[in-house]
Amino acid sequence: MHAWLKIIAATALAAACGIAQAQDYPSRPIKVVSPFPAGGATDVLTRLLAERMSKDLGTSMIVENRAGAGTTIGASYVQREPADGYTILMATNSTLVTNRFLYKSLPYDPDGFAPIGMVGIGPLVLLSSPKTPFGNVKELVDYAHKHPGKVTFATFGPGTSSHLAAELFKSQTGTDMLHVPFKGATQALPALIAGDVDIFFDMVATGMPQADAGKVRVFGITSTQRLDSEPKLPTLAEQGYPKFDMTAWFSFVAPPHTPETALTKLRAALMEALKDETVRKKMLDMGIQPASGTAEALISQMKAEQPVVQQLVRQANIVLQ
């Protein structure tokens, strides 16, 4: 009986300590994992939000880059971390939706994260190397038809939004092009500028500065509406492909079973950050429309996109090991 009393007392003490720790959250720095290399659009967005959120949370948020394998490296790392609120992930549509249809087996469960909230949505820009023999969308399509398999396209990695945008482009234009995957825009852009690859669907934040500097050509954006920040940039829908619509989106998630107390504070900090006019302006300048920051919006986005992405992956016959 005395042994059982000791166990019960120890359990109660541990529970009390757990509650106290949850109430004190956060009491140390929070690690924010970006599944892409430093310098890319996802990394820039992650750092922007982490800096603003740290003010409301009262602790520093340290961004750590764990890039590669279409975000699976960063995602699997975070999902295995302790569920204490001190490690979170900047998850993309690749992480939470696309990868489940691409890989025969994943090192993480896309539905196994604790949702924090939806961050934002943005289109991509179709870029071309200045060394290519085509100068616009029509010339690109004509050239690809005449030279099947010769045009090469860079991506952030297999199954990422840039890959899906290219596959959608191939499908709608009836072209055959060769995929050249990279670990992110910081690797793909230099290859594009050098002429090692021909085209690249990139985020506005990283692609447009290179286009403005004359280092690459820009042919259009992948959303159905023009961007307020780039009103002169036509959509691909305007250029003969009215059904072309492909965007990238971003969200924050945590390891499964993260305490609700921690999630509540993280969600509140994210929503406040997305209301900040300075943050919003910087996001819009990046071509990313700020979202509400709620977990409900993230869950809704995931559910709505799954059937669309599943059909595209099957149609393009993308299978990864």
Helices and strands as residue ranges (DSSP letters): H 2-24, E 30-34, H 41-57, E 61-65, G 69-71, H 72-80, E 87-92, H 93-93, I 94-98, H 99-102, E 114-128, H 137-146, E 152-155, H 161-173, E 178-181, H 185-194, E 199-203, H 204-212, E 217-221, G 237-239, E 247-254, H 260-275, H 277-285, E 289-290, H 295-316
